[in-house]
């Protein structure tokens, strides 16, 4: 299982245990991921860390002074 963190602007858009789908965006030297439908966005990942699955599950939701963060798990054996 691979864990990734996503920034969510407000609470209540997803809950722990929810299944999620992500879309992949490409920059010149990296990739980023968005939880559909535009719930949260990941940071940028280098090409060698590209996600191999587009479905995952919300493992944890954290809140701090900078906002809400989703930690999601992805099964890398499931291809994109």
ABEGO torsion letter per residue (X at the ends): XBBBBBBBABBGABBBGBBBBBBBBBBAABBBBBBOBGABBBBBBBAAABBABABBBBABBBBBAAEBBBBBBBBAABBX
